[in-house]
Amino acid sequence: MYRSLEECVIDLEKNGHLVRIHEEVDPYLEMAAIHMRVHEAGGPALLFERVKGSRFRAVSNLFGTVERSKFIFRHTWEAVQNVMAVRNDPMQALKHPLKNVGAGLAAVKALPLKNNGGQPVAAQEIKISDLPLIQHWPEDGGAFVTLPQVYSEDPEKAGIMNSNLGMYRIQLSGNDYEMDKEVGLHYQIHRGIGVHQEKASRSGQPLKVSCFIGGPPAHTLSAVMPLPEGLSELTFAGLLSGRRFRYSYIDGFCISNEADFVITGEIHPGETKPEGPFGDHLGYYSLIHPFPVMKVHKVYAKPDAIWPFTVVGRPPQEDTAFGELIHELTGDAIKQEIPGVKEVHAVDAAGVHPLLFAIGSERYTPYQQVKQPTEMLTIANRILGTGQLSLAKYLFITAEENQPLDTHREADFLAYILERIDLRCDIHFYTNTTIDTLDYSGTGLNTGSKVVFAAYGDKRRELCLEVPEALKELRVFEQPRLIMPGIVAMQGPAFTSYPDAAKEIQEWSEAIQSRGPMPSCPIIILCDDSSFMSETISNFLWATFTRSNPSHDIHGVNGSYEYKHWGCDQVIIDARIKPHHAPPLISDPIVEKNIGRLFVQGASLGGLKL
């Protein structure tokens, strides 16, 4: 049970989970590059003892593996799972009160504790420019905080039990921000802080915000947890750390007493500044957009504070482990929230939000001999209207019948659906709607479309295990490569415009149609590089679902409408890079070469097996 980030670092090092880097390292690109090389190899957490331009140390890759994360929370993990199980299914507590009384007591004992007497973080007042100003990618707009705990309170109901703690990135430098006086605050739609800001703006008042950085690792994880109603992030932080969240107020701002750093400030109504670019979890830069600017009030740091950070980029990254931890802790929460759903998997390889796989139920019409999606369509609507799941673009959903299914076995799950889907009836579009702020495949910021592929019933087709003859020796889109059973990648010319694409794809699909039926290949992916697309399932999931907008980029062989419902013989997804897409993340080769000095024999990381 750690009282500080320092205690966690010492414990990890003692147990072989952390390595110290003694050499001076540049926060401009080098620290991020080192982190990514070690993380990719499944390496340890890293403590940077000499950060160029700052007197503070920094730590990364704390949560780089699920195993290390569980080691950090080994003393409280089971108790937290018990509490979450009761919260997810309150009826169990009524049915087995003695069995579950411990979980209730644990939650009560974890309530935040106001403690004005002990404020280690307030030991020194510093400036933004004193911090490790870490820039992760070459085209980033400046330095960012990547593991903040951003705290705000409901302006209409002040107090810590009416607060929101979220992980929203903070831009510390660059663009038009006045150093030491302003920082940028980026949050996506459907976030709790947005409700608070709207209320404050409506009353014409600034919103007070506190950004906690560091502290016990449980505080960091609590900022990203999707929690059941009635369980606050700060109570969860107390549960997971085995120690109540200690806080106080200074100048009207909430202070996490055990944080390593706290930045306090105000967001004034209607005030924004350009924020970004920033290398994000879809594997591309999120571009410059106006977001709230926070006027800095004061910045605090505890003695010998440690700055935690992570690197965001194409999955898998450290936030992949976050996702797995969240899934284990929340357990069956989604089943309680959406009746009939058995499993929902936000596919990490596709950047999480673009692609969902789900297992529903099909109980509405058991008397019918012809099996088709019915109940699962209502479940699909519930999924796409629930919290962060509503940001998804693609949802593939089915129901178990004669065999168990696992959405985490992506290729097998997709194959099961493709064997059963009726391409004339089972594709359902939602147009002119919301998608992830970070996804630039749509028609504008936060705007795009969604599609549901729903399949149920008996097997309709055998899937091709090699490229069908009908897809060979075609013009325009060529070099076919099998991605997986039933899905083929085709390489074509660079995308120019949607009218041109529609014309060339229509002509090309007519050529396929003229060659006769091809039921074994239900999906064709158009791309810029068919070898890359077919090299791994991960490449396919990432490139296809981050580079396509369903309403604009899904076409079909022999496509047609029947009473406004679209269907086809083969689905064509145009996953070529479009002119309006954000650029992909590419590391700086010079920096990659420079950090090699740390991995040679005798250097801090020379002993790692990478």
C-alpha positions as MATLAB code, in Angstrom:
seq = 'MYRSLEECVIDLEKNGHLVRIHEEVDPYLEMAAIHMRVHEAGGPALLFERVKGSRFRAVSNLFGTVERSKFIFRHTWEAVQNVMAVRNDPMQALKHPLKNVGAGLAAVKALPLKNNGGQPVAAQEIKISDLPLIQHWPEDGGAFVTLPQVYSEDPEKAGIMNSNLGMYRIQLSGNDYEMDKEVGLHYQIHRGIGVHQEKASRSGQPLKVSCFIGGPPAHTLSAVMPLPEGLSELTFAGLLSGRRFRYSYIDGFCISNEADFVITGEIHPGETKPEGPFGDHLGYYSLIHPFPVMKVHKVYAKPDAIWPFTVVGRPPQEDTAFGELIHELTGDAIKQEIPGVKEVHAVDAAGVHPLLFAIGSERYTPYQQVKQPTEMLTIANRILGTGQLSLAKYLFITAEENQPLDTHREADFLAYILERIDLRCDIHFYTNTTIDTLDYSGTGLNTGSKVVFAAYGDKRRELCLEVPEALKELRVFEQPRLIMPGIVAMQGPAFTSYPDAAKEIQEWSEAIQSRGPMPSCPIIILCDDSSFMSETISNFLWATFTRSNPSHDIHGVNGSYEYKHWGCDQVIIDARIKPHHAPPLISDPIVEKNIGRLFVQGASLGGLKL';
ca = [
       0.000    0.000    0.000;
       1.948    2.971   -1.294;
       1.641    6.403    0.271;
       3.577    7.992   -2.579;
       4.970    7.423   -6.047;
       8.461    7.261   -4.500;
       7.451    4.239   -2.410;
       6.179    2.496   -5.547;
       9.430    3.222   -7.424;
      11.548    1.813   -4.574;
       9.372   -1.312   -4.333;
       9.511   -1.937   -8.086;
      13.277   -1.537   -8.146;
      13.735   -3.876   -5.190;
      11.711   -6.547   -6.986;
      13.402   -6.196  -10.378;
      10.631   -4.244  -12.104;
      12.424   -0.904  -12.553;
      15.735    0.344  -13.952;
      17.327    3.710  -13.226;
      18.727    5.774  -16.104;
      21.696    7.726  -14.757;
      22.679    9.519  -17.966;
      21.230   12.926  -18.806;
      18.374   12.517  -21.272;
      16.692   15.161  -23.403;
      12.918   15.544  -22.816;
      12.624   16.576  -26.478;
      11.858   13.214  -28.190;
      14.605   11.180  -26.469;
      12.698   10.185  -23.328;
       9.691    9.084  -25.368;
      11.865    7.115  -27.803;
      13.601    5.297  -24.943;
      10.262    4.493  -23.341;
       8.826    3.079  -26.571;
      11.856    0.885  -27.261;
      11.727   -0.594  -23.761;
       7.951   -0.943  -23.719;
       7.864   -2.714  -27.070;
      10.262   -5.313  -25.687;
       8.153   -5.839  -22.553;
      10.857   -4.193  -20.445;
      10.810   -2.654  -16.952;
       9.632    0.683  -15.629;
      12.167    3.479  -16.143;
      13.318    6.140  -13.687;
      15.022    9.044  -15.480;
      17.309   10.589  -12.864;
      18.712   13.435  -14.982;
      16.178   15.204  -17.180;
      17.796   17.945  -19.239;
      16.446   21.366  -18.281;
      14.649   20.238  -15.099;
      15.702   19.367  -11.567;
      12.899   16.818  -11.253;
      13.143   13.106  -11.987;
      10.647   11.329  -14.241;
       9.263    7.790  -14.381;
       7.575    5.916  -17.228;
       6.284    2.464  -18.144;
       4.922    1.894  -14.630;
       1.868    0.167  -16.096;
       3.691   -1.209  -19.136;
       2.577   -4.790  -18.518;
      -0.521   -6.180  -16.849;
       1.718   -8.350  -14.677;
       3.597   -5.324  -13.313;
       0.367   -3.420  -12.756;
      -1.082   -6.293  -10.758;
       2.132   -6.452   -8.763;
       1.710   -2.756   -7.883;
      -1.852   -3.395   -6.660;
      -1.268   -6.891   -5.305;
      -2.419   -6.071   -1.750;
      -5.759   -4.519   -2.727;
      -6.666   -6.114   -6.073;
      -9.021   -8.806   -4.744;
     -10.810   -6.444   -2.354;
     -11.424   -3.936   -5.157;
     -12.781   -6.658   -7.437;
     -15.224   -7.664   -4.686;
     -16.456   -4.102   -4.282;
     -16.841   -3.670   -8.031;
     -18.785   -6.935   -8.270;
     -21.257   -5.719   -5.635;
     -21.590   -2.325   -7.338;
     -22.190   -3.980  -10.689;
     -24.830   -6.341   -9.288;
     -26.410   -4.855   -6.132;
     -28.956   -7.691   -5.943;
     -26.152  -10.050   -5.002;
     -25.525   -7.973   -1.874;
     -29.188   -8.370   -0.892;
     -29.166  -12.099   -1.565;
     -25.887  -12.690    0.297;
     -25.574   -9.848    2.829;
     -23.047  -11.536    5.123;
     -20.823  -12.527    2.215;
     -20.783   -8.998    0.837;
     -20.670   -6.943    4.027;
     -16.887   -6.669    3.720;
     -17.169   -5.044    0.329;
     -19.539   -2.413    1.690;
     -17.269   -1.674    4.638;
     -14.267   -1.406    2.316;
     -16.040    1.233    0.238;
     -17.007    3.242    3.309;
     -13.472    3.105    4.691;
     -12.129    4.390    1.366;
     -14.031    7.698    1.413;
     -11.785   10.755    0.810;
     -10.256   12.289    3.931;
      -9.886   16.047    4.340;
      -6.513   16.662    5.948;
      -5.377   20.265    6.034;
      -2.485   19.455    8.346;
      -0.393   17.386    5.947;
       0.288   18.853    2.519;
       3.637   17.501    1.297;
       2.871   18.630   -2.249;
       2.589   22.245   -1.081;
       6.138   22.252    0.277;
       7.363   24.349   -2.642;
       5.760   26.590   -5.191;
       7.311   26.251   -8.653;
       6.619   27.290  -12.252;
       5.484   25.351  -15.312;
       8.920   25.936  -16.852;
      10.516   24.032  -13.952;
       8.760   20.814  -14.957;
      10.141   18.106  -17.270;
       8.736   19.493  -20.537;
       8.486   16.224  -22.460;
       7.722   16.305  -26.185;
       6.891   12.878  -27.525;
       6.615   13.117  -31.326;
       8.386   15.374  -33.849;
       5.243   17.248  -34.924;
       3.736   17.657  -31.450;
       2.743   21.221  -30.670;
       4.849   21.280  -27.508;
       5.224   19.468  -24.204;
       2.233   17.622  -22.756;
       1.184   16.021  -19.482;
       0.136   12.496  -20.439;
      -0.814   11.043  -17.024;
      -2.706   13.869  -15.296;
      -5.585   13.569  -12.870;
      -7.755   16.553  -13.751;
     -10.091   17.521  -10.919;
     -13.192   19.709  -11.110;
     -16.296   20.163   -8.969;
     -19.921   20.698   -9.893;
     -20.431   24.491   -9.661;
     -24.006   23.930   -8.449;
     -23.054   21.364   -5.796;
     -19.552   22.064   -4.542;
     -17.561   19.495   -2.620;
     -15.387   16.494   -3.249;
     -18.288   14.041   -3.481;
     -19.656   16.020   -6.433;
     -16.371   16.072   -8.298;
     -14.989   14.566  -11.465;
     -11.488   13.165  -11.817;
     -10.485   12.482  -15.409;
      -7.387   11.989  -17.521;
      -7.403   14.777  -20.106;
      -4.181   15.775  -21.780;
      -2.610   19.098  -20.827;
      -0.411   21.132  -23.176;
       2.276   22.914  -21.163;
       4.174   24.774  -23.886;
       4.064   25.807  -27.516;
       1.414   27.392  -29.725;
       0.053   30.652  -28.282;
       0.283   29.635  -24.635;
       2.065   32.155  -22.431;
       4.686   30.141  -20.557;
       4.047   29.788  -16.829;
       0.690   31.561  -17.114;
      -1.441   29.387  -19.416;
      -1.873   25.711  -20.293;
      -4.201   23.960  -22.731;
      -6.808   21.470  -21.580;
      -8.087   18.942  -24.140;
     -11.055   16.792  -23.331;
     -13.322   14.768  -25.593;
     -17.086   14.888  -25.767;
     -18.992   12.832  -23.181;
     -16.527   13.790  -20.426;
     -17.549   14.759  -16.892;
     -15.546   17.970  -16.796;
     -17.555   19.235  -19.775;
     -20.751   19.179  -17.680;
     -19.017   21.204  -14.991;
     -17.643   23.722  -17.466;
     -21.059   24.152  -19.113;
     -22.670   24.925  -15.759;
     -19.932   27.388  -14.818;
     -20.110   29.113  -18.199;
     -23.892   29.391  -17.995;
     -23.546   31.231  -14.698;
     -20.769   33.437  -16.095;
     -18.221   32.101  -13.608;
     -14.781   30.568  -14.206;
     -14.376   26.879  -13.424;
     -11.688   26.077  -10.867;
      -9.545   23.140  -11.972;
      -6.758   21.256  -10.207;
      -4.383   18.994  -12.134;
      -2.767   16.350   -9.932;
       0.323   14.587  -11.296;
       1.871   11.584   -9.584;
       1.027   10.387   -6.109;
       0.137    6.758   -5.365;
      -0.334    4.841   -8.663;
      -3.936    4.090   -7.678;
      -4.739    7.771   -8.107;
      -3.559    7.672  -11.716;
      -5.600    4.570  -12.570;
      -8.706    5.982  -10.889;
      -8.686    8.912  -13.335;
      -9.363    6.566  -16.283;
     -11.809    4.144  -14.660;
     -15.385    3.948  -15.965;
     -17.073    3.560  -12.606;
     -20.602    2.442  -11.699;
     -23.085    5.058  -10.522;
     -22.457    6.135   -6.947;
     -18.766    5.218   -6.779;
     -16.574    8.301   -7.149;
     -13.085    8.254   -8.656;
     -11.604    9.423   -5.363;
     -13.318    6.665   -3.370;
     -12.054    4.175   -5.926;
      -8.551    5.645   -5.533;
      -8.806    4.955   -1.809;
      -9.962    1.388   -2.420;
      -7.185    0.598   -4.848;
      -4.424    2.203   -2.817;
      -5.681    0.753    0.487;
      -5.462    4.262    1.894;
      -8.012    7.088    1.874;
      -7.471    9.857   -0.672;
      -6.151   12.794    1.359;
      -7.015   16.281    0.221;
      -7.210   19.895    1.325;
      -8.026   23.297   -0.152;
      -5.648   26.152   -0.916;
      -7.020   29.414   -2.313;
     -10.300   27.618   -3.027;
      -8.610   24.903   -5.137;
      -8.707   21.221   -4.174;
      -5.232   19.805   -3.527;
      -4.292   16.132   -3.581;
      -1.956   16.137   -0.599;
      -0.014   13.078   -1.771;
       0.405   14.090   -5.415;
       3.922   14.856   -6.617;
       2.768   17.970   -8.470;
      -0.413   20.059   -8.547;
      -1.267   22.716  -11.129;
      -4.220   24.925  -10.186;
      -6.030   27.360  -12.416;
      -9.286   28.578  -13.902;
     -11.117   28.078  -17.189;
     -13.029   31.240  -18.105;
     -16.256   31.124  -20.133;
     -15.710   31.173  -23.869;
     -11.921   31.345  -23.712;
     -10.057   28.914  -25.954;
      -6.665   28.717  -27.662;
      -5.266   26.429  -30.367;
      -4.225   23.085  -28.852;
      -2.161   20.373  -30.584;
      -0.938   18.674  -32.672;
      -0.416   15.646  -30.454;
       0.549   12.064  -31.305;
      -2.476   10.097  -30.187;
      -3.658    6.560  -29.509;
      -5.066    5.991  -32.992;
      -1.502    6.128  -34.329;
      -1.871    9.569  -35.924;
      -1.546   13.180  -34.842;
      -4.631   14.869  -33.497;
      -4.484   18.258  -35.193;
      -4.748   21.836  -33.966;
      -8.201   22.805  -32.692;
      -9.495   25.383  -30.204;
      -9.815   23.947  -26.706;
     -10.234   25.525  -23.267;
      -7.244   27.461  -21.977;
      -6.552   27.298  -18.254;
      -5.084   30.363  -16.604;
      -2.487   29.069  -14.152;
      -2.946   30.115  -10.543;
      -0.163   28.233   -8.737;
       2.018   25.170   -9.296;
       3.195   23.006   -6.399;
       5.725   20.197   -6.027;
       6.592   17.964   -3.085;
      10.253   17.535   -2.060;
      12.051   15.149   -4.474;
       8.924   14.908   -6.633;
       8.822   12.424   -9.528;
       7.095   13.266  -12.829;
       5.173   10.257  -14.251;
       4.569   10.079  -17.994;
       3.619    7.695  -20.740;
       3.831    7.776  -24.536;
       0.718    7.638  -26.673;
       0.845    6.182  -30.179;
      -0.288    3.339  -32.391;
      -1.321    0.407  -30.162;
      -0.110   -1.486  -28.348;
       1.247    1.106  -25.932;
       1.157    1.440  -22.163;
      -2.513    2.444  -22.288;
      -3.220   -1.049  -23.662;
      -2.392   -2.437  -20.223;
      -4.664    0.226  -18.713;
      -7.478   -1.146  -20.847;
      -6.874   -4.718  -19.734;
      -6.796   -3.679  -16.084;
     -10.053   -1.780  -16.478;
     -11.677   -4.778  -18.133;
     -10.635   -7.079  -15.286;
     -11.800   -4.689  -12.584;
     -15.122   -3.707  -14.108;
     -15.917   -7.336  -14.887;
     -19.573   -7.741  -15.802;
     -20.520   -4.063  -15.522;
     -21.527   -3.867  -19.172;
     -23.890   -6.821  -18.683;
     -25.720   -4.935  -15.957;
     -25.900   -1.722  -17.949;
     -27.108   -3.311  -21.207;
     -29.460   -6.286  -20.722;
     -28.752   -9.112  -23.133;
     -25.156   -8.193  -23.869;
     -22.569  -10.800  -22.939;
     -19.360   -9.120  -24.014;
     -18.138   -5.904  -25.648;
     -14.545   -5.581  -26.796;
     -13.149   -2.222  -27.891;
     -10.419   -3.486  -30.200;
      -7.089   -2.066  -29.077;
      -5.261   -2.782  -32.341;
      -7.765   -0.529  -34.134;
      -7.212    2.370  -31.740;
      -9.997    1.322  -29.310;
     -12.839    3.650  -30.336;
     -13.095    2.939  -34.081;
     -14.010   -0.755  -33.737;
     -16.185   -2.772  -31.349;
     -16.795   -6.522  -31.275;
     -19.812   -7.654  -29.257;
     -21.669  -10.789  -28.254;
     -25.365  -10.263  -27.612;
     -28.403  -12.497  -27.186;
     -31.060  -13.707  -29.567;
     -34.128  -14.673  -27.547;
     -36.994  -12.758  -29.186;
     -38.251  -15.278  -31.731;
     -37.180  -18.806  -30.757;
     -40.237  -20.208  -32.568;
     -39.004  -19.044  -35.981;
     -37.141  -21.528  -38.121;
     -35.298  -18.851  -40.085;
     -32.720  -17.298  -37.797;
     -31.842  -13.631  -38.217;
     -30.678  -10.732  -36.033;
     -33.560   -9.262  -34.037;
     -32.793   -8.750  -30.352;
     -29.144   -8.045  -31.106;
     -30.172   -5.004  -33.158;
     -31.741   -3.432  -30.077;
     -28.603   -4.363  -28.144;
     -26.465   -2.731  -30.848;
     -28.434    0.494  -30.429;
     -27.890    0.388  -26.681;
     -24.154   -0.196  -27.143;
     -23.795    2.736  -29.530;
     -25.694    4.960  -27.116;
     -23.634    4.131  -24.027;
     -20.840    6.392  -22.751;
     -17.538    6.103  -24.566;
     -18.884    3.200  -26.653;
     -20.973    5.783  -28.492;
     -17.798    7.072  -30.174;
     -17.345    3.813  -32.114;
     -17.636    3.699  -35.921;
     -17.821   -0.047  -36.595;
     -19.722   -2.598  -34.515;
     -19.612   -6.298  -35.379;
     -22.149   -8.179  -33.262;
     -23.427  -11.748  -33.090;
     -24.845  -14.181  -30.550;
     -23.599  -17.532  -29.352;
     -25.522  -20.582  -30.448;
     -23.727  -23.918  -30.630;
     -20.243  -22.805  -29.667;
     -18.655  -20.330  -27.250;
     -17.218  -17.169  -28.801;
     -14.379  -14.910  -27.701;
     -14.241  -11.340  -29.054;
     -10.546  -11.150  -28.148;
      -9.730  -13.788  -30.763;
     -10.269  -11.160  -33.427;
      -9.716  -13.181  -36.604;
     -11.836  -16.115  -35.388;
     -14.639  -13.806  -34.241;
     -14.704  -11.940  -37.558;
     -14.673  -15.208  -39.480;
     -17.671  -16.466  -37.483;
     -19.651  -13.362  -38.432;
     -18.574  -13.430  -42.083;
     -19.649  -17.058  -42.408;
     -23.183  -16.082  -41.330;
     -23.848  -12.509  -42.403;
     -26.507  -11.747  -45.009;
     -24.935   -8.826  -46.875;
     -28.355   -7.806  -48.213;
     -30.030   -7.479  -44.798;
     -27.483   -7.354  -41.991;
     -25.620   -4.066  -42.560;
     -27.078   -1.034  -40.775;
     -25.792    2.538  -41.132;
     -26.007    5.606  -38.889;
     -25.075    8.749  -40.804;
     -24.266   12.333  -39.750;
     -23.502   11.408  -36.164;
     -20.727   11.671  -33.580;
     -17.403    9.836  -33.605;
     -14.194   10.157  -31.590;
     -12.666   13.652  -31.476;
      -9.304   12.095  -32.326;
     -10.596   10.306  -35.436;
     -10.052   12.313  -38.632;
     -11.652    9.837  -41.014;
     -15.035   11.541  -40.705;
     -16.542   14.692  -42.155;
     -15.343   17.053  -39.415;
     -14.329   17.268  -35.768;
     -16.460   14.744  -33.803;
     -18.618   14.060  -36.870;
     -18.877   11.022  -39.102;
     -20.903    7.830  -39.328;
     -21.329    4.365  -37.879;
     -22.210    0.937  -39.192;
     -23.401   -2.268  -37.547;
     -22.606   -5.677  -39.030;
     -25.041   -8.046  -37.284;
     -25.030  -11.781  -38.040;
     -26.879  -14.724  -36.579;
     -28.016  -18.140  -37.662;
     -26.696  -20.984  -39.713;
     -23.492  -20.871  -41.678;
     -24.116  -19.379  -45.134;
     -20.727  -19.745  -46.788;
     -17.257  -21.197  -46.642;
     -14.633  -18.450  -46.554;
     -11.840  -18.345  -49.113;
      -8.422  -19.466  -47.901;
      -6.620  -17.922  -50.858;
      -7.247  -15.036  -53.228;
     -10.241  -15.864  -55.502;
      -9.493  -16.010  -59.212;
     -12.074  -13.293  -59.856;
      -9.852  -10.769  -58.030;
      -6.738  -11.512  -60.053;
      -5.550   -9.633  -63.124;
      -7.876   -6.685  -62.567;
      -6.981   -3.131  -63.475;
      -6.940   -0.053  -61.159;
      -6.938   -2.105  -57.923;
      -4.326   -4.806  -58.132;
      -1.863   -6.943  -56.133;
      -4.475   -8.888  -54.136;
      -3.340  -10.333  -50.812;
      -5.298  -12.581  -48.459;
      -5.622  -10.930  -45.030;
      -7.577  -13.725  -43.350;
     -10.281  -16.170  -44.473;
     -12.921  -14.188  -46.344;
     -11.045  -10.874  -46.511;
      -8.712   -9.750  -49.316;
      -6.651   -6.546  -49.622;
      -6.291   -4.813  -53.000;
      -3.774   -2.050  -53.717;
      -4.811    0.976  -55.751;
      -3.892    4.504  -56.809;
      -3.704    7.319  -54.274;
      -7.107    8.641  -53.209;
      -7.929   12.042  -54.734;
     -11.583   12.844  -54.023;
     -14.828   11.092  -53.126;
     -16.472   11.690  -56.539;
     -13.430   10.245  -58.325;
     -13.257    7.322  -55.880;
     -16.956    6.513  -56.308;
     -16.553    6.413  -60.093;
     -13.418    4.241  -60.142;
     -14.747    1.832  -57.490;
     -18.069    1.499  -59.326;
     -16.333    0.621  -62.583;
     -13.977   -1.777  -60.794;
     -16.799   -3.513  -58.904;
     -18.713   -3.978  -62.160;
     -15.672   -5.785  -63.547;
     -15.755   -8.127  -60.552;
     -19.493   -8.670  -60.927;
     -19.039   -9.634  -64.573;
     -16.794  -12.510  -63.491;
     -19.601  -14.229  -61.607;
     -20.541  -14.887  -57.970;
     -17.802  -14.908  -55.328;
     -19.591  -15.759  -52.050;
     -16.434  -16.987  -50.308;
     -14.991  -13.454  -50.134;
     -17.504  -11.173  -48.382;
     -15.094   -8.260  -47.713;
     -12.532   -6.543  -49.951;
     -10.236   -3.861  -48.523;
      -8.890   -1.177  -50.849;
      -5.599    0.218  -49.599;
      -2.344    1.974  -50.466;
      -0.157   -1.040  -49.661;
      -1.676   -4.524  -49.794;
       1.509   -6.168  -48.492;
       1.428   -4.034  -45.327;
      -2.326   -4.521  -44.909;
      -2.050   -8.317  -45.110;
       1.187   -8.713  -43.150;
      -0.533   -9.021  -39.765;
      -4.075   -8.955  -38.387;
      -2.952   -5.966  -36.317;
      -2.024   -4.007  -39.454;
      -5.395   -4.852  -41.015;
      -7.384   -3.775  -37.949;
      -5.431   -0.548  -37.542;
      -5.268    0.638  -41.150;
      -8.804   -0.389  -42.146;
     -10.811    0.983  -39.251;
      -8.838    4.167  -38.582;
      -8.802    5.175  -42.272;
     -12.442    4.725  -43.225;
     -15.730    6.521  -42.619;
     -18.552    3.967  -43.087;
     -21.004    6.243  -44.933;
     -18.373    7.486  -47.377;
     -15.936    4.582  -47.656;
     -18.127    1.472  -47.758;
     -19.072    0.412  -51.281;
     -20.338   -2.870  -52.668;
     -20.242   -5.225  -55.599;
     -23.768   -5.219  -57.065;
     -24.839   -2.771  -54.375;
     -28.488   -1.688  -54.310;
     -31.239   -0.275  -52.082;
     -34.508   -1.903  -51.112;
     -36.809    0.491  -49.265;
     -33.795    2.558  -48.172;
     -31.873   -0.462  -46.877;
     -28.548   -0.970  -48.643;
     -27.046   -4.354  -49.450;
     -24.507   -5.931  -51.786;
     -22.765   -9.126  -52.846;
     -19.320   -8.118  -51.525;
     -18.530   -5.268  -49.130;
     -15.751   -2.973  -50.331;
     -14.066   -0.774  -47.675;
     -11.900    2.008  -49.054;
      -9.129    2.223  -46.448;
      -6.759    4.357  -48.469;
      -5.299    7.437  -46.807;
      -7.439   10.471  -47.656;
      -6.211   14.087  -48.030;
      -8.147   15.163  -44.914;
      -6.680   12.456  -42.689;
      -4.206   13.317  -39.966;
      -0.608   12.253  -40.638;
       0.606    8.988  -39.086;
       3.181    8.995  -36.302;
       6.746    8.484  -37.523;
       9.743    8.459  -35.176;
      12.747   10.700  -35.797;
      15.567    8.450  -37.132;
      18.284   10.715  -35.704;
      16.781   10.469  -32.221;
      16.431    6.699  -32.597;
      20.123    6.521  -33.397;
      21.127    8.846  -30.541;
      19.370    6.874  -27.822;
      21.431    3.842  -28.778;
      24.084    5.162  -26.369;
      21.921    4.061  -23.436;
      21.604    0.463  -24.629;
      25.306   -0.373  -25.078;
      27.231   -2.475  -22.601;
      28.010   -0.449  -19.488;
      25.202    2.084  -20.003;
      22.082    2.163  -17.837;
      20.022    0.028  -20.214;
      22.864   -2.086  -21.576;
      21.873   -5.079  -19.502;
      18.327   -5.309  -20.832;
      17.449   -8.103  -23.226;
      15.605   -6.176  -25.923;
];
